[in-house]
Amino acid sequence: MDDETVERTYGPAARAALEAFPIDGRDLTLVSLSENVTFRVTDGRDGRAYVFRLHRPGYHTLDELVSERAWIRALAEAGIDVPEAVLTRDGQDYVPVTIQATGEQRFAGLASWTEGRLLSDVLAETSDQRRIEDSFEQLGAITAAMHNQASAWQPPSSFRRHSLDSDGLMGMTPHWGEFWEHRSLSAGERSLLLDVRQRLHDMLRGLSQSPSVYGMIHADMHPGNIVVDGDRLTVIDFDDAGYGWHQYDIATALTHWQTKPNAAEIESAFLAGYRATRPVPDEALSLIPDFRLIRWMATIGWFHQRPELNRPPAIFEERKAWVLDQCAALQRS
């Protein structure tokens, strides 16, 4: 969908929904069209920028969206840099909006704009190994700080978020979709994924869910969801946050870099930053390879659920090939 079509489809509803918030909304500009429709908007009174998001229908209920905001506020109170939510004029987190062009019902939310650049873009432009390792060490420390907060936090009784437990990750109806049903898979590949899915599901069922290892996690904690502004790293995009194992967060941060020549150094730097903030036993870290495989199997499910997003085929094929290779190795072991 080109920008003109996005404007025609979502612009009128977005501008109408903005009226519910205590800003003089100007210069509504599309940032991205992915799971959500995300805009940048400026307050005409003081020039301050905000991110305005129309959440995709069917992914989260209103209670789940409000719960996401509750955790983000708790993280901010714990000293973690996250976007600041803006309430509506009547004190609500979100306002319902109807997209007339499609008939969709969405929820619109406003938050402070985070200045800076995505860490993924910064890292892609540098060959400075020290800079890369320092960034991952920082990312490890932030991930650990979030796990510290979640382990000690008591959510309100109304708190509702999905669970990335054994069923949520490797069940027959996983949260990100039935990865073994992707249209590109052969019958043999589908059978292989189903066999390994069962094996990993059994492994996850045997893991502890005590607060020391399982709780609220970001669940999409990779450099593309970190904004760099000088020495400050801000965590953004909590759309996938839910209950899960800490190792899944760690694996997600590392998975996109696992095929790089410096992958071992990156992992070492990340874990050094993590362990400087939160102790983690070697036994728990020994499961990271399994969670990496789980993450990319889940990602195939995401591609299966969202074919309209037209992600580069090369990215999918690389991930699928790695997953099938790892699954075949597990079958042989």
Secondary structure, 3 states (H helix, E strand, C coil): CCHHHHHHHHHHHHHHHHCCCCCCEEEEEEEEECCCEEEEEEECCCCCEEEEEEECCCCCCHHHHHHHHHHHHHHHHCCCCCCCEECCCCCCCCEEEEECCCCEEEEEEEEECCCCEEHHHHHHCCCCHHHHHHHHHHHHHHHHHHHHHHHHCCCCCCCCCCEECHHHHHCCCCCCCCHHHCCCCCHHHHHHHHHHHHHHHHHHHCCCCCCCCEEEECCCCCHHHEEEECCEEEECCCCCCEEEEHHHHHHHHHHCCCCCCCHHHHHHHHHHHHHHHCCCCHHHHCCHHHHHHHHHHHHHHHHHHCHHHCCCHHHHHHHHHHHHHHHHHHHHC
